[in-house]
């Protein structure tokens, strides 16, 4: 019995550090919940679910990071427990549909330091929601009557001094519906300008419903298309206005900057070479697309710069813009 009494503390001393390490590793694993919106627009556009699945696959299977990415739909609120232990939430959906009315619940999570990243249409609440929730969560939001939503061929300039720029070329050229002129917090300097580009008459491809005087005034001036925000009380937020066209996920720089942003919102360090992911094939690009009736379902080709450059600049509606001056 004496021998056992002597050996037992020694065994525990040797084994206990491994128990601590195992628990530490378990705690450090980051959970990311990606909320995908329902079918929207047309085939190949607003492919929220397919986009989220591409990102989740990259995070879980290709990144080499200790993360768990889970994709849920807009009905996530039926079982809120999926978000209870999330380190970061990514929403890619029409307007605030991904929030599902659960403003107070998500606000509670944000105040606990849970990271949040909103992409494309998901950055567009109404003005009141933007001030009350989006600004404290992610530092800014799109606002009708203030922001604009043209489709344009942008030379994206990614901040090379910030870790979200890790592994990204200095310029990524891409055609998308890039909103600009966001409504940011009053302390504008607290918002990080992570991806910027300059809209011009020459690179505009479509002026659509929300085009206004601020859009005109913003031409030939650098605009922030992805921003970051470190909340004063803890937690990180990101907004990115691109994401209308599903084909853009095939651009390595576009895909990587979004993956970097998601990882950054968890509180993790972004790897020096950026979050790893495999280049997409045409088969990858067409996987999990929303279903449409025969004849309306598109087969998507990998994007090329030459294709985008052949599209003529959008015609300016001078009568419409003359009203802006009034």
N, C-alpha and C positions, 0 to 999 in steps of 0.2 A: 504493500500500500504506500510505503514511503517513497518507493521508486516512481510509482504512478504520480504521486503528489509533486515530485520534483520535475518529472517530464512534462506534465500537463501545461504549466506556465510557459515552458520552452516551446512547445508545439504551438500554443496560442500566439506567442510572440512572433514566431516565424510565419504563421498563417494569416494573422490579422492584417498586416499591410496589404496583402493581396485582396482581402475583403474590402478594405478602404478604397483601393485602386479600382476595383470592379464597380463599386458604388459611384465613385467619382466619374468614371467613364460613362456610366449610365446616365448620370445627371447632366453631363456635358453634351450628350446627344441632343441636337436641336430638332424640334418638330415644326414643320411648315405646313400650313393648311392653305391650299389653293382653292378659292371659290370660283367656280365657272358658271357663267350666265347661261341662260337658255338660248335656243336658236334665234337668230336675228339677222336682219338685212337679207343678203343673198349668199349663195354658195361661194365659199372662198373669202367671205368678209365676215368679220365679227365671229370667227370660229373659236369661241371662248373655250369650249370643252377640249377641242383638239389641241389648242395652244397650251392649256394647262397640263394636259397629258404629256405633251412634248417636254415641258419644263420639269414635270415630276420625274419622268424617266431619266432625264439628264442628271437631276439632283440625286436620285436614288441609285442609279446604276452606272453612271459615267463620271460623276464629279470626284469620287474618292473621298468625299467629306462625310463626317459622322452626322448625317442628317436623315430625317424621315419626312418625306413629302407625301401628303395625302390630298387627293382631289375630291371635292364634294360639289354638289350642285346648289342651286338657289334654295333648296328645301332643307339646308343644313340646320335651320332653327328647330326642326322637329326633334333633333337630338343635339343640343348645344354642347354636350360633353366633348364632342370632337374638337372644340376650340378651347376647352377649359385648360388644357396643358400645352397650348400652342406657344411657340416662341416668336412666330411671325405669321401674319395672315396676308395673303396675296389675293386681290379681288380683280377679276377680269370679266366684266359683265356690262349690261346696258344700264347706264345711270346708277341709281342706288339700289337696283334690284338685288344685287348680291348682298346687300346689308339686310334686306328682308324686314325692315322696320325695327330691327334690334339695335337701335341707336344707343340706348342706355347700357345694354350689355357690352357692346363693343367699346363704348367709352370707358367702362370699368376695366376692360382688358388693357386698353391703351394706357390708362393711369397706373396699371401694374407694370408697365414697361414692355408690353407685347409690341413687336414691330409690325408695321403695316405698309403695304405697297399696293397702290391702285394703278391700274393700267387702262389707257384709252378712255372709252366712254365712262368707265367707272370713276374717273376724276371729276365727273360733272353732276354735282348735287344742285339743289336750288340755292339761292343766295343765303338764306337763313341757315340751312344745313351746313353750307360751306364755312360760314363764320363760326358757328357753334361747335362743329365737330371736325370738319376736314382741316381747318387751319391748326387747331391744337394737335391733331393726329399726324398730319403729314406736311404742314406748313403752308398749304395753299390748295386752290381748287379752280376748276373752270367755272365761269359764271356767264350766263346768257346776258347779252347786251354789252358785255365787257370783253369776253374772250371770243376768238374766231376759230373756225374749223375747216380751212381749205385743204385740198389735196395738193401736195407739192413735192418736188424732187429736192430733197435736203441733203446737204453735206454736213453730216452730224459731227460736231467737234466734241469729243469726250474728254473730260477733265483728266489729264494725265497725272496731275499731282494728287488726285484722290484715289483711294484704293478701288473704287468702282471702275476706274479706268484701267485696272490691271489686265494685261493681255489683250487690250483693244487697240486697233490702229488709231492714229490721230484723227483720221477721217473715215467715216462709214457713210457711203452714199446710198440713199434709200428713198423710194416713192411711198408716201403714206399720207394719211389724213392726220397731219401733225397740228394739233390745236396750239395756239399760243396766246400770249397776253393773259396769263393766269392772275387770279386774285390772291395775292400772297399776304402773309401776316404783316402787320405794320412794321415790325422790325425786320425789314427786308434783308439786311445783312446776315441774319441768322439762317437764311435759306441758302443751301448750297446749289450752285448752278452746275449740275453734273454733265448734262448734254445740251449743247447750244447749236443753233443753225440760223442762217440769215435768209428770210423769205424775200424774193424779188419778183417782179412781173415776169421775168424770163423763166423762173423755175416753178411758177404756179401752173397747175394742171386742171384744177377745178375750184371755182368759187361757189360755195353752196349756202345753205340756209342761214347760217349765223354770221356771214360776212358783214362787217360793219366798219365804221370810221376808224376804230382802233386797229383793225386789220390793215387798213390803208396806211395809217400813221406808223405802223410797225414794219412796213416794207423797208428793205435795205438796212435794217437794224437787227443785231443779234438777238435771238429770242431763246428763252429757256424752255426746252422740251422735256427734260428730265430734271427733277430737283430732289434734293435730300433735306432732311430736317432732323436735328437732334433735339428732342423735347427737353425743356428746362428741367423737368422732374424725372427724366429717364425714358429711354425708348427711342426708336428711330422710325422715321417715315420716309416714303418715296412716292412721288407721282411721276408717271410717264405718259405722255399724250399719244405716242405712236401705238400701233397694234391693230389698225383697221384691216389691213390685208394679211391674210394668213401666210402668204408666200414669203414674207419677210423673215420668218423664222429660219429660212434656209441661208440667210446671211449670217456668217459666223460672228461678225462683230455685233450685229443687232441682238442676236440670241444671247451672246455672252454678257453684254452689258446689262440685260434684264436679269440673268442668273446672278451676276455679281451684286446687283441691287437687292435681290431677294435675300441672298446670304448676308449682306451687310445689315439688313433690317433685323436679322436674328441676334445681332451683337457679335457675330463671329468676324474674324479677320478674313478678308477676301484673299485667296491664294495669289502669290506674286504673278503667276502667269494667267490669272483669271480662273473662274470656275470652268472646269473641263467639261466638254460635251462633244459628241461626235457630229461631224458635218452631216447634214440631212441629204438623203437620197430623194428622188421623186416619189418613191414608195412611202418613205417616212412622211413626206409632206402631205400626202393624200390619205394618210391613216386617220381614222376616227372623225372624219368630217361630218357635219350635220347632214341629215338626210333631207332631200328635196324631191319633188315629183320628177318623173322622167323628162329629160330635156332641160331641166333647170339645175341639174347637178353638174358641177364643173370638175374636170380633171386638171389639176394645177401643175404648171410647169415651173421649174426652178427659175427664179428671176435673173435677169441680166441687165447691166447698166445700159447696154446698147439699145435694148428694147425701150427703156424708159426715156432715153435721150431722143428717140424718134418721135415721141408724143409732143405735139406742138403746145406752145404756151397757151393757157386759157384766154379766151377773148374777154376783154374788160367790158362790163355792162356800165357804160358811162351814165345812162339815165339813173340807174340805181345809185351809183356812187355820188352823183350830183346831189342827191337827197341828203347824203351824209353831211355835206357842208352846211346845210340849212339847220 
